[in-house]
Amino acid sequence: MNKYEAMFIIKPDLSEEERKTLFSQISDAVIKHNGTVEQAAVWGERRKLFFPLKKQHEGLYYLMNFTSPPLAVKDIRHAYRLNEFILRVLITNQQ
């Protein structure tokens, strides 16, 4: 199991309930692929983006640390790309 850090840019105009649902979906994608979420939190509220992402000029930043088998990261990343509320995701390996 390797340690990873994922940074998400999420649509900023979601309601509080939609945010909670989305955050649980993000965690569930890791758990579904035999991983564990160590820490997850909102990193920045409604920040202006340097360039538009999917016609959005602002985004909510969400940071998550998790452990997962190395081969499962591809499937986790694919699950995040299918979600319409996630504008961008970056997953990095923690040494």
N, C-alpha and C positions, 0 to 999 in steps of 0.2 A: 504494500500500500504506500503510495506516494502522497506527499502533501501538496496541495494546490491552493492558489488564490484566484478568485474570479471577481472581476469588476464588471458591473452591469450598468448600462445607461438605459433608463426606463422612461416611458412616456410620462410627462409630469402632470397631466390633467386627469389622472385616475382618482376615483373616490377612495376613501379610507378602506372600505370593504374590498374594493378591487385590488388595492395594494396588498392587503393581508392575504387574499387569495393568490395573487401572483407570487408573493414571497414564499408561501407554502408550496406552490408548484415548483419554484426554483429548488427548494430543499428536497422535495419529493423526487425530482429527477436524479439527484445524487444518490439518495437512499435506494431508489429503484435499481441502480447499477452497482449495488453492494458497497456504497461509500457511506461516510459519516460526515455530517456538518459539525465543525468545531465552533465556529463563530460566524454570525451574520448580523449586519446592521446597515442602516441607511448612512451613507457617507457624506452626502451633500444634497440639500433640498433645492430644486429648481435652479440649476446653474445654466447660464447662457452657453450654448455650444459655439465653437469656432466656425463650424459650417453645418448646414442643415443635415439631419439624418432622418430619412423617411418623412420629409416635409416638416420636421419638428425643429424649432430653434432653441428649445430649452430641454433639459433632461434632469431626471432624478438619478443620483448615483447610489448604487447599492454594492456593498463589499461583502464577500463571503469567503471564509477559509474552510477547506474540507480535505478529507483524505479519500482516495479512491484507487482502484487498480489502474495501472497505466493504460491498458487497452480500453477501458470504459470511458475515458475522457472524450474520445471521438463521438461516442453515442450521446453523452451528456451535452456536448456542444451542439450536436444536431437537434436535440430536443429543445434547446434554447432558441435556435434559429427558427423553429416552427411557431414560436410564440409571437403573436402580433404586438404585444405590449413592450417587448424587449427590443430596443433600437440597436444596441451593440453590446457584445460581450467579449471580454479578454480573459483567458484562462492561462495562468503562468504556473510553472513548477517551482515550489519552494524547496530550497536545499537544506 
